[in-house]
Amino acid sequence: MKEERFFYVPEANARVELPEEESKHAVRVLRLHEGDEIFLMDGEGMFYQATITTATPKKCLYKIEAQLPQEKTWNGRIHLAIAPTKNMDRMEWLVEKATEIGFDELTLLDCRFSERHQVRIDRLERIVLSAVKQSRKAWLPKVNAMTPFRDFIQQHRGFIAHCYDEITRADLFNYLRDKTPTDDEIVVMIGPEGDFSVEEVNQALQQGFQSVTLGQSRLRTETAGLAAVTFLQLLQRK
C-alpha cells in the first residue's frame, strides 16, 4: 500500500507551491518527484489530494486534484490552560500527545508558584504541527503566549483543577459525563508543579470558574494536562 504523504499548507487552495520547509522535506528528504501524489492540510478542516508538477531543490509546485473536507470528531472547542513545567521536555511531551489525542487551543499560564516564566512558543508550535501531520488531524491547535493568571481568568470561564481539600471540588469527568456535549468552548486550567495558590483558586471561583479534581490520584502537571484533554475528548466525542 502506497504511503500517503501529508504537508501543512495554509490556504492551500489559493496557492500552487509548498512552503519552504515543507518543500525541502518533500524534495530533499522524501525525494518526491513530478507526478507523485501528495496530500495537503490547511489546518482549518480541509485536506487536499494533489499532484506534484515541479520538484527542484528550491521549490515544489503542486496541482490540487480533489478537496477532501473533514468532519471534526469532537464537539465544541477544547482549551487547555496550563502553567509550564520547569523541565520543558515534559511540557513538550504533553503538547505532542495532547495534539495527537485532539484539542483546539493551548494557553500557557504564569502563576504565583510558576517555576518558568518564559517559553519559546515557536518551538511548541513546531511540535504541534509535527504531531498534527503525524496524527492526520485536520485542525491545527492554537498556541498562545504566556498569559498572567489574573488576565486569563478575566477573559475566560471554565474549570480550575487543584489539590486543595478544603475547597469543594467536583470530579470533572463525573460532572460532565451525564451532560449533553456542548458546541461551546470548554476551558480547563492546570496549575504549576506547586499547584495554584489558594488565593488564585478563590480568584478564579469569584470570576465564575468551577472547582474540580481529575480523580483520586495526585498527578504531575503534564499528566494532569493530558488527563484533562483525554477526559474532554471522551465526553465531547461525536
N, C-alpha and C positions, 0 to 999 in steps of 0.2 A: 504493500500500500504506500502510495506516494505521500511524503510528509508535507503538511500544509505549513507554509512559512508566513508568519504574521508580522506586519510592520505598523508602527504607530505614525499616522499621517493626519494631523489636524486639518479639517476642511478638505479631505481627500478628493471630494468630488469637484472641487474648484481649482485643482492643480494637476500637474502631469509628472511631477518629479518627486522622488523620495527626499525627505530632509537629509541633510549632510551625514549625520551619524547613522541613520538607517541605510542610506546609500552605501556607505563604507562597509557596513555589516553585510549587506546583500551581495556586493560585488567582491570585496576583498576577503571576507571571512567565509561566506556560504558559497562563493564562486558561482553565483547565478548568472544566467546569460539571456540574451534576447530570445523571446519566445517562452521563457519559463513562467509558470503560473505562480502568483503570489496573492496574499490576502492582506487587505489594509483595514485598520481600525481607526476611527476618528475620535474615540474616547467619549462620544456622545450618543452611543447606542446603535451605530451603523457599522457593519462590515462591508467590504467591497471585494469582489473577485476581480483580479486584474492580471494583465499580461505585460511582462517587461518588453518594451520596444527598443530601448537603448541601454546598454550596460558598459560603462567605461570606468576607469579608476576614479574619475572626478564626478560622475553623475549616473543616476539610474532613473530612466524615464519609464512610465507605465501608461497603459490604456485600461480604463475600467470596463469590464465586461458585464458585470451584474452588481446590483445593490442588494445587500442581504440584511434587512432590518432585524434587530434583535429585540427580544422581549425581556425585560428585567425580571429576574427570578424572585425578587422580594418587593414588598410594598414599602412605600414611603422612602425616607432617607435615614440612613444610619450614620450618626455623627458621634465619633469618639473624641472626647476632650481629655487629655492625659498629660500629667507632668512627666517630662522626660527623665529617664534614669541617668545616674552618674556615668554608668558604663553604657556608651552609645551602642555597642554591639547588641545589647539586649533590646534596646528600642528599635534598632533596625530590623531585628528578627521579628518583633511584633508587627511592624509596618508591613513587612513582606507577607507574613502569614495572614494578617487581617485582610490584606488585599486579595489573597488567594481565596479566602472564605467569602469575602464580598462586603464592602461597606462604601459609604459615599463621601465622608469628609473626616479629616483629622485636624484637630486644633491642639497645639502644644501649650500647656498651662505653666505660668510662672507663679508658684505658690510660696507661702511663707517658709515651708520646710524644703523647698526645692534645692537640690544639690547641683543643678545645672540650669543656667540662665540664658545660655546661647546655644543655638543648634544650627547646623548647616542645612537649611531647608532644601537646597538644590540636591544634596546627596539623598535625602529622603525621597524627593520627587523621582530621582532616577531609580531608586529601589522599587517604588510604587509602579513606575512604568514597566520595569522588567517583570514584576510579578503579574501585572495586567496582561502582558503578552504571553507569559508562560501559562497562565490560567485561563486565557481566552475570555477575558472579561470585556464587555462592550462599553463599559463606562469607566472613565479614569477618575479615581478619587481625588478630591481636592485636598491639598496640604496647606494649612495656614501657618503663618509665622507665630513665634512665641507671643502669647497673649497674657497680660496680667489677669490673675484670678478675678479681681473685682470687676474689671471691664467685661469679662466673659459672662459672668452671672447677670450683669445688667442687660446684656444683649440677647440672652437665650433663656429657655426654660427646659427642664427635663429632670434627670435623676442624678443624685450625687451619692456615690458609693463610698463608704468609710467603715472604720472598725470600732467606733465608739459605742459601747453597750449602753451607756447612759442616755443616748439619744435614740428614740424609737426608730426602728428601721423595718421596712418591708423586704421580703425576698423578691428581687427583681423578676426572676423567672416566674415564680408563682403569682406575682402581682399582675403580670401581663398575659399569663397563659390562657386565661379564660376570656380575655378581651378580643374583640374583632381587630385584626390587623389594620393599622391606620395608614392613610396616604400622607400623613404629616411627617415632619422630621422628629426623630427620637434621639435625644441627646443623653449620653451617659458620661459623667465626669469621674475620672480616676485620679487619685492623689499621688504624691511622690512617695518615695520609699519610707518616709517618716509619717505618711498619711497627711491629710489635710489637718489644719489646726481646728480646734473646737470652734474658735471664732469664725473661721471660714465656712464650716458646715452650717453654723447658725445664720451667717450672712446669706448663704445660698437658700436656706429654707425661707428666710424672710423675703427673698426675691421670687419665691414660688417653686423652687426645686423640691423634689421629693427625696426623702432619705431612704436609701436601700442598701442591702447587702447582696453579695454574689454567692451566697452559700455559707456553709459552716466552716470551711477551711480558710485559713489566713493566707492570702495569696501575695506573691510578688507583684510589683506594679505591672510588668509586662504580661504576666499571667492573667491578672485581673482584666487588663485591657482586651486580651484575646477572648477571655471568657465572656465578657460583655458583648463583643461583636458576635460571637457564636450564639449566645442566647437570643439576641435580636434577629439573627438570621433564621433561627428555628421558629421564632414567634411571628416573624413577618413574612415567612415563606409563602409564595403563591401556590 
